[in-house]
Amino acid sequence: MTPTAEETRGPGRREACLEERITGALVGAAVGDALGGPVEGYSPDQILQRHGGRIHGVVGPWHGDDWRTARPLAPYHKGDGHVTDDTLMTHALVRVYARVRDHLDAHAIADHLVPDLMTNARWIPELEAEALPLHRVFLAEKWLVARLHYGHADPREAGVGNIVNCGAAMYMAPVGLVNAADPAAAYAEALDVAGAHQSSYGREAAGVLAAAVAAACTPGATPDSVVAACLSLAKDGTRAAIEKVCEVARAHTDFESALGPLRAAVAPYDTVGPDYRNPSLGARRPSRLHAIEELPVALGMLTVARGDFRQAVLGAVNYGRDCDSIATMAGALAGALGSPVPEDWAKTVSEASRLDLWEPARTLTGVTREIFDRDVRRRRAHERAFAQMGGPGCSD
């Protein structure tokens, strides 16, 4: 049985501090990404058959040593602890925050993220080589370069016309962390940032994921309070999908029993259809009635796991379909809640991917403190100006 949130924290365990929550979220997202990568695109039954049971940690490529040529994944070495484009994009966004050292908007994506993807070669674990991140990201992320660098689109509108998917939501955790404990601010900032990349429910999911991470950073937060924060902000099909999936999730305390029910709950809102590798004709088009699958299921698994990192991520991984992104989101949320990331998983992923998973967290913690201090000064200046116009006095 999955432990309760209180059991996960342990008796008398103190609340995690800002640095611990940021570290948990970013390391947790990378670990979830790496665990989900090798089974992305498959169903729970296919995963069960391929691995002779459920996955409980790092596994190798689906096609073993034939990963270089086996379709449909070639030439990517998914598995063996390798992170995917979810983590590459998350770390790229952290670098943008480190450069700007303030809140971001769509123009920051055009001015900083796109050049980073295009010009700075980095170790790409799945390619086992140094390459430009642009050469690894999916088509929906290549859209950023096509629209912003080559098409000179207004960054605030550049996401319109793109494949509507989880491509922006999968790397929005840093926005939630910069706005830790302020879900509404995280939601607003992420919607602005994601406008350069996504539209419709793809953009909405980015805002809600950031809000969820910010809510998870609040002292005393629980999966239920995180979901409540999401429901207070989410719109249209995204809100309906989260509400339905999490309602179903509350009836389960083990991910095994939840796999089928969570898929059934999200199916009416998912446009991809039952065969993930053969999307329906209506897949990934703008709609106010639909939602990406990944975010509601990640919140659902967080709910099933009662906030426990290991159970939330394993539930996301064994769900299949776009499970690297689902596990990325579940890992970020559980980590932000303060549930410990298993050290052996983090060490394996860091070494296999040749990535220091902790450095981005240190960087973002420092930037977050700077931004908060600046926000306080801005707020105080606004209060003084408002008071001079006859409004209430300053709060201090």
Long-range contacts (C-beta under 8 A, 24 or more apart in sequence): 1-253, 1-254, 2-253, 2-254, 2-255, 2-304, 2-305, 2-306, 2-308, 2-311, 3-306, 3-308, 3-311, 4-306, 5-222, 5-223, 5-306, 5-307, 5-308, 5-337, 7-306, 8-306, 8-307, 8-308, 8-309, 8-339, 9-338, 9-339, 15-219, 15-220, 15-338, 16-338, 18-180, 18-217, 18-365, 18-368, 18-369, 19-361, 19-362, 19-365, 20-338, 21-177, 21-180, 21-216, 21-217, 21-335, 21-336, 21-337, 21-338, 22-177, 22-180, 22-336, 22-361, 22-364, 22-365, 22-368, 23-335, 23-358, 23-361, 23-362, 23-365, 24-309, 24-334, 24-335, 24-336, 24-337, 24-338, 24-339, 24-340, 24-341, 25-173, 25-176, 25-177, 25-213, 25-216, 25-217, 25-331, 25-332, 25-333, 25-335, 25-336, 25-361, 26-90, 26-94, 26-173, 26-174, 26-177, 26-332, 26-335, 26-357, 26-360, 26-361, 26-364, 27-335, 27-341, 27-346, 27-357, 27-358, 27-361, 28-309, 28-313, 28-331, 28-332, 28-334, 28-335, 28-336, 28-341, 29-86, 29-87, 29-90, 29-173, 29-328, 29-329, 29-331, 29-332, 29-335, 30-83, 30-87, 30-90, 30-328, 30-331, 30-346, 30-349, 30-353, 30-355, 30-357, 31-313, 31-331, 31-341, 31-342, 31-345, 31-346, 31-349, 31-357, 32-313, 32-316, 32-317, 32-324, 32-326, 32-327, 32-328, 32-329, 32-330, 32-331, 32-332, 33-83, 33-84, 33-86, 33-87, 33-324, 33-325, 33-327, 33-328, 33-331, 34-58, 34-81, 34-82, 34-83, 34-84, 34-87, 34-324, 34-349, 34-352, 34-353, 35-59, 35-313, 35-314, 35-317, 35-327, 35-345, 36-313, 36-316, 36-317, 36-323, 36-324, 36-325, 36-326, 36-327, 36-328, 37-78, 37-79, 37-82, 37-83, 37-84, 37-126, 37-324, 38-62, 38-78, 38-79, 38-80, 39-317, 39-318, 39-320, 39-323, 40-78, 40-84, 40-320, 40-321, 40-322, 40-323, 40-324, 41-72, 41-73, 41-276, 41-277, 41-320, 41-321, 41-322, 42-276, 42-320, 42-321, 43-276, 43-320, 43-321, 44-259, 44-260, 44-318, 44-319, 44-320, 46-320, 47-318, 47-320, 54-256, 54-314, 54-318, 55-314, 55-317, 55-318, 56-314, 57-344, 57-345, 58-345, 58-348, 58-349, 58-352, 72-277, 75-127, 76-126, 76-127, 76-136, 77-125, 77-126, 77-127, 77-128, 78-126, 80-352, 81-348, 81-349, 81-351, 81-352, 81-353, 82-125, 82-126, 82-349, 82-352, 82-353, 83-125, 83-349, 83-353, 83-355, 84-126, 84-324, 85-133, 85-136, 85-137, 85-138, 85-141, 86-170, 86-171, 86-324, 86-325, 86-328, 87-328, 87-353, 87-355, 88-122, 88-124, 88-133, 88-136, 88-137, 89-133, 89-137, 89-141, 89-170, 89-171, 90-170, 90-171, 90-173, 90-174, 90-328, 90-360, 91-355, 91-360, 92-116, 92-117, 92-133, 92-171, 93-171, 93-172, 93-174, 93-175, 94-174, 94-360, 94-363, 94-364, 95-360, 97-174, 97-178, 97-363, 97-364, 97-367, 98-363, 98-364, 98-367, 101-367, 101-370, 101-371, 102-371, 102-374, 103-178, 103-189, 103-371, 104-175, 104-189, 104-192, 104-193, 105-155, 105-156, 105-189, 105-192, 105-193, 106-155, 106-156, 106-158, 106-192, 106-193, 106-194, 106-195, 106-196, 107-155, 107-156, 107-196, 108-193, 109-144, 109-148, 109-155, 109-193, 109-196, 109-197, 110-148, 110-149, 110-155, 110-158, 110-196, 113-144, 114-144, 114-145, 114-148, 114-149, 115-149, 117-141, 117-144, 117-145, 118-145, 118-149, 123-353, 123-354, 123-355, 125-352, 125-353, 125-354, 125-355, 138-167, 139-163, 140-165, 140-167, 140-197, 140-198, 141-167, 141-197, 143-197, 144-196, 144-197, 147-196, 148-196, 155-195, 155-196, 156-192, 156-195, 156-196, 157-195, 158-195, 158-196, 158-197, 159-194, 159-195, 159-196, 159-197, 159-198, 159-199, 159-202, 159-203, 160-199, 161-199, 162-197, 162-198, 162-199, 162-202, 163-202, 163-284, 164-198, 164-199, 164-200, 164-201, 164-202, 164-271, 164-284, 164-285, 164-286, 164-287, 164-292, 165-198, 165-202, 165-284, 165-292, 166-202, 166-205, 166-292, 166-293, 166-294, 166-295, 166-322, 166-325, 167-197, 167-198, 167-202, 168-193, 168-194, 168-197, 168-198, 168-202, 168-203, 168-205, 168-206, 169-194, 169-198, 169-202, 169-205, 169-206, 169-208, 169-209, 169-292, 169-294, 169-295, 169-325, 169-329, 170-294, 170-325, 170-328, 170-329, 172-206, 172-207, 172-209, 172-210, 172-213, 173-209, 173-210, 173-213, 173-329, 173-332, 173-336, 174-364, 175-210, 175-213, 176-209, 176-210, 176-211, 176-212, 176-213, 176-214, 176-215, 176-216, 176-217, 176-332, 176-336, 177-213, 177-214, 177-217, 177-336, 177-364, 177-368, 178-364, 178-367, 178-368, 178-371, 179-210, 179-214, 180-214, 180-217, 180-218, 180-368, 181-214, 181-215, 181-217, 181-218, 181-219, 182-214, 183-211, 183-212, 183-214, 183-215, 183-229, 183-230, 183-232, 183-233, 184-211, 184-233, 185-214, 186-210, 186-211, 186-213, 186-214, 187-211, 187-214, 187-233, 199-286, 200-286, 200-287, 200-288, 201-236, 201-237, 201-238, 201-286, 201-287, 201-288, 201-290, 201-291, 201-292, 202-292, 204-234, 204-235, 204-236, 204-238, 204-291, 205-238, 205-291, 205-292, 205-294, 205-295, 207-233, 208-233, 208-234, 208-238, 208-242, 208-295, 209-295, 209-329, 209-332, 212-295, 212-299, 212-333, 213-332, 213-333, 213-336, 216-333, 216-336, 216-337, 217-336, 221-337, 222-307, 222-337, 223-299, 223-302, 223-303, 223-305, 223-306, 223-307, 223-337, 224-303, 226-299, 226-302, 226-333, 226-337, 227-299, 227-303, 230-299, 235-288, 236-288, 236-289, 237-269, 237-287, 237-288, 237-289, 237-290, 237-291, 238-291, 238-292, 238-295, 238-296, 240-269, 240-291, 241-266, 241-269, 241-270, 241-290, 241-291, 241-295, 241-296, 242-291, 242-295, 242-296, 242-299, 244-268, 244-269, 244-296, 245-296, 245-297, 245-299, 245-300, 246-296, 246-299, 246-300, 246-303, 248-300, 249-299, 249-300, 249-301, 249-303, 249-304, 250-303, 252-304, 253-304, 253-306, 254-304, 254-311, 255-301, 255-304, 255-305, 255-311, 255-314, 255-315, 255-318, 255-319, 256-318, 258-300, 258-301, 258-304, 258-315, 259-315, 259-318, 259-319, 262-297, 262-300, 262-301, 262-304, 262-319, 263-297, 263-319, 263-321, 265-296, 265-300, 266-291, 266-293, 266-296, 266-297, 266-300, 269-293, 269-296, 272-321, 276-320, 276-321, 276-322, 293-321, 293-322, 293-326, 294-322, 294-325, 294-326, 294-329, 295-329, 297-326, 298-326, 298-327, 298-329, 298-330, 298-333, 299-329, 299-333, 301-326, 301-330, 302-330, 302-333, 302-334, 305-330, 305-334, 307-334, 307-337, 307-339, 308-334, 308-339, 309-334, 309-335, 309-339, 309-340, 309-341, 309-342, 310-339, 310-342, 312-339
